């Protein structure tokens, strides 16, 4: 029951913010041009700051669970690899494929996953913080590559893809955050406070903008891909990777961390990324909305099942 209540308390505010954005747009207080400008700011300023501070705030631990970190790395990479192969079977339109790939593989780990692990293990969850440095770069790099390849009708050159990856604001933020964390560089307090305040508004602003641009009639047009995206993200991917983790002997807080990696809803940043990089943003928005809504049930069931079987203490 506590797990269900936590999921509700975590997800309901997100849905409420999206509803506020949706209502604001329907009342015509803002228009499409304004929402696109907001999305550009979220993608280029606010989300990069959030990712950077998530890395800066990682705890330093004397004993690192390399097995779980390596599983998170290889699992995330293999998931993207498989989806690159099978995406054309599901998505006939090129601009749908990159969005479909990131919608199934990319999790909202930093915003949803870490609080989930902290709820289950209030103390001794350093592995969840360290996992940020492993999966966030993978999610961002692979999603960027997918959207660069399938964002336009013409196939992008390797150089253009590499340039797009290196100059992606989220990739740059990951590199800067990792650098600050690794070198123990202290940001001056005069700068840190306003920058953190800007980072803190990234999630509500992204969700508000998502709600404002969401068109359920367009979501209906993407119904088939949305169904496969939701099933893939919340059922098939966690079923495969959590089963493998259990077979490898991963337990307790480490297994809870992998639940957060593989069973969390789609990253909020996938929507502005798709919109900015020429992907099907209606599909991306629907993925965020519906995986966030249905994960209330699926995350609870995964946690409940693994606890019942004794794999989580």
C-alpha positions in Angstrom: 0.0 0.0 0.0 2.9 2.4 0.8 4.4 1.7 -2.6 1.1 2.5 -4.3 0.7 5.7 -2.2 4.2 6.8 -3.1 3.6 6.2 -6.8 0.4 8.2 -6.6 2.1 11.1 -4.7 4.9 11.1 -7.2 2.9 10.9 -10.4 -0.3 12.8 -9.6 1.5 16.2 -9.3 3.1 15.7 -12.7 -0.3 14.9 -14.3 -1.8 17.9 -12.6 0.9 20.2 -14.1 0.3 18.8 -17.5 -3.5 19.3 -17.1 -2.8 22.9 -16.2 -0.8 23.4 -19.4 -3.5 21.6 -21.4 -6.2 23.9 -20.0 -4.1 27.0 -20.5 -3.7 26.2 -24.2 -7.4 25.3 -24.6 -8.3 28.7 -23.0 -6.0 30.3 -25.6 -3.9 32.1 -23.0 -0.9 30.9 -24.8 -0.4 29.8 -28.5 1.6 27.2 -30.4 4.5 29.7 -31.0 4.8 30.4 -27.3 4.8 26.8 -26.3 7.5 26.0 -28.9 9.7 28.8 -27.4 9.1 27.5 -23.9 10.2 24.0 -25.1 13.3 25.5 -26.7 14.2 27.1 -23.3 13.5 23.8 -21.4 15.7 21.9 -23.8 18.6 24.3 -24.0 18.7 25.8 -20.5 16.6 24.3 -17.7 16.9 20.5 -18.3 20.7 20.8 -18.9 21.1 22.6 -15.5 19.0 19.8 -13.8 21.2 17.1 -15.3 24.3 18.9 -14.4 23.3 19.3 -10.7 22.1 15.7 -10.5 25.7 14.7 -11.3 27.3 17.3 -9.1 25.2 16.1 -6.1 26.3 12.4 -6.5 27.7 11.0 -3.2 31.2 9.6 -3.0 31.2 6.1 -1.7 34.1 3.8 -0.6 32.5 0.6 -1.9 31.0 0.8 -5.4 28.7 -1.9 -6.7 30.3 -2.2 -10.1 28.2 -5.3 -11.0 25.0 -3.3 -10.8 26.5 -0.2 -12.6 27.8 -2.4 -15.4 24.4 -4.1 -15.7 22.7 -0.7 -16.0 25.2 0.3 -18.7 25.1 -2.8 -20.8 21.4 -3.3 -20.3 20.6 0.3 -21.5 23.0 0.0 -24.5 21.6 -3.4 -25.5 18.0 -2.2 -25.2 18.8 0.6 -27.7 20.6 -1.8 -29.9 17.7 -4.1 -30.1 15.2 -1.3 -30.8 17.4 0.1 -33.6 17.0 -3.3 -35.3 13.2 -3.8 -34.7 11.9 -0.1 -34.9 11.4 -0.3 -38.7 9.0 -3.2 -38.2 6.8 -1.1 -35.9 7.2 2.4 -37.3 6.9 2.8 -41.1 7.5 6.6 -41.1 11.1 7.7 -40.6 10.2 10.5 -38.2 8.4 8.0 -35.9 11.3 5.6 -35.6 13.7 7.7 -33.5 10.8 8.7 -31.2 9.7 5.1 -30.9 13.2 4.0 -30.0 13.7 6.5 -27.2 10.2 6.0 -26.0 10.8 2.4 -25.2 14.4 2.6 -24.0 14.8 6.0 -22.3 13.6 6.3 -18.7 12.8 9.2 -16.5 15.5 8.0 -14.1 16.7 11.2 -12.6 13.3 12.7 -11.8 11.3 9.6 -11.1 13.7 6.8 -10.4 16.0 8.2 -7.7 13.0 9.2 -5.5 11.6 5.7 -6.0 14.8 4.1 -4.7 15.0 6.6 -1.8 11.5 5.8 -0.8 12.3 2.0 -0.7 15.7 2.5 1.0 15.9 5.9 2.8 19.5 5.0 3.8 22.2 3.3 1.9 21.0 4.1 -1.6 24.3 5.6 -2.9 24.2 3.2 -5.9 21.1 5.0 -7.1 23.0 8.3 -7.3 26.0 6.8 -9.0 23.8 5.2 -11.6 23.0 8.7 -12.9 26.5 8.9 -14.3 26.0 5.6 -16.1 22.5 5.7 -17.6 21.9 9.5 -18.2 24.7 9.8 -20.7 23.6 6.5 -22.4 20.0 7.7 -22.6 20.9 11.1 -23.9 23.6 10.0 -26.4 21.5 7.1 -27.9 18.3 9.1 -28.0 20.2 11.9 -29.8 21.6 9.4 -32.3 18.2 7.9 -32.9 16.6 11.3 -33.5 19.4 12.5 -35.7 19.2 9.4 -37.9 15.4 9.4 -38.2 14.6 13.1 -37.6 14.5 13.9 -41.3 13.7 12.0 -44.5 17.4 12.1 -45.7 19.8 9.9 -43.8 22.3 12.0 -41.8 26.0 11.6 -42.3 28.2 10.1 -39.5 29.9 13.5 -39.0 26.5 15.3 -38.7 25.3 12.7 -36.2 28.6 13.0 -34.1 28.3 16.8 -34.2 24.7 16.6 -33.1 25.6 14.3 -30.2 28.5 16.4 -29.0 26.6 19.7 -29.2 23.4 18.4 -27.7 22.7 20.6 -24.6 21.9 17.5 -22.5 25.2 15.8 -23.5 27.2 19.0 -22.8 25.5 19.3 -19.4 26.4 15.7 -18.6 30.0 16.3 -19.4 30.2 19.5 -17.4 28.4 17.9 -14.4 30.7 14.9 -14.5 33.7 17.2 -14.7 32.6 19.3 -11.7 31.9 16.2 -9.7 35.1 14.4 -10.6 37.4 17.4 -9.9 35.3 18.4 -6.8 34.9 21.9 -8.2 32.8 24.1 -5.9 30.4 26.4 -7.7 30.4 29.9 -6.0 27.4 30.3 -3.8 26.5 33.5 -5.6 26.0 31.5 -8.8 24.9 28.2 -7.4 21.7 29.3 -5.8 20.1 31.0 -8.8 21.3 28.2 -11.1 19.7 25.5 -8.9 16.5 27.5 -8.8 16.5 27.5 -12.6 17.2 23.7 -12.6 14.3 23.2 -10.2 11.8 24.7 -12.6 12.8 22.5 -15.5 10.5 19.6 -14.7 7.3 21.5 -14.0 8.0 23.9 -17.0 8.6 20.9 -19.3 5.4 19.2 -18.1 3.4 22.4 -18.4 4.6 22.9 -21.9 3.9 19.3 -22.7 0.3 19.7 -21.5 -0.1 22.9 -23.5 1.0 21.3 -26.8 -0.8 18.0 -26.3 -3.5 17.2 -28.7 -5.4 14.0 -27.9 -6.8 13.8 -31.4 -3.2 13.6 -32.7 -2.4 11.0 -30.0 -5.2 8.9 -31.3 -3.6 9.1 -34.8 -0.5 7.5 -33.2 -2.5 5.0 -31.2 -0.8 1.8 -32.5 2.7 3.1 -31.8 1.6 4.5 -28.4 0.3 1.1 -27.4 3.5 -0.6 -28.4 5.6 2.1 -26.7 3.7 1.8 -23.4 3.9 -2.0 -23.4 7.5 -2.0 -24.4 8.5 0.6 -21.8 6.5 -0.6 -18.8 6.1 -4.3 -19.4 8.5 -6.0 -21.9 11.7 -4.1 -21.1 11.5 -4.5 -17.3 10.4 -8.1 -17.7 13.5 -8.9 -19.6 16.1 -6.9 -17.7 14.8 -7.4 -14.2 14.6 -11.2 -14.8 18.2 -11.2 -15.9 19.2 -9.1 -12.9 17.5 -11.6 -10.5 19.2 -14.5 -12.3 22.6 -12.8 -11.8 22.0 -12.5 -8.1 21.3 -8.8 -7.9 19.2 -8.0 -4.8 17.8 -5.4 -2.5 18.8 -1.8 -3.1 20.7 -2.7 -6.3 17.7 -4.4 -7.7 15.5 -1.5 -6.7 17.9 0.8 -8.6 17.4 -1.4 -11.7 13.7 -1.1 -11.3 14.1 2.6 -11.5 16.3 2.3 -14.6 14.2 -0.1 -16.6 10.6 0.4 -15.3 10.3 4.1 -14.9 8.2 6.1 -17.4 9.6 7.8 -20.4 11.9 10.8 -19.7 10.1 14.2 -19.8 13.0 15.6 -21.9 12.2 13.2 -24.7 9.3 15.5 -25.8 11.2 18.7 -26.2 14.1 16.8 -27.8 11.8 15.2 -30.4 10.2 18.6 -31.1 13.6 20.3 -31.5 15.2 17.5 -33.6 12.5 16.9 -36.2 10.9 13.8 -34.7 7.1 13.1 -34.2 6.6 15.3 -31.2 2.9 14.3 -30.9 4.0 10.6 -30.5 6.7 11.7 -28.0 4.2 13.7 -26.0 1.8 10.8 -25.9 4.5 8.5 -24.7 5.4 10.7 -21.8 1.7 11.1 -20.8 0.6 7.5 -21.1 3.7 5.8 -19.6 3.6 8.3 -16.7 -0.1 7.5 -16.1 0.2 3.7 -16.5 3.4 3.4 -14.5 1.3 4.1 -11.4 0.1 0.5 -11.8 3.1 -1.2 -13.4 5.8 0.1 -11.0 3.7 -0.9 -8.0 3.3 -4.4 -9.5 7.0 -4.8 -10.2 7.9 -3.7 -6.6 5.2 -5.8 -5.1 6.1 -8.9 -7.1 9.8 -8.7 -6.3 9.2 -8.1 -2.7 6.8 -11.0 -2.5 9.4 -13.3 -4.1 12.0 -12.1 -1.5 14.3 -10.4 -4.0 13.8 -7.0 -2.3 14.2 -6.8 1.5 
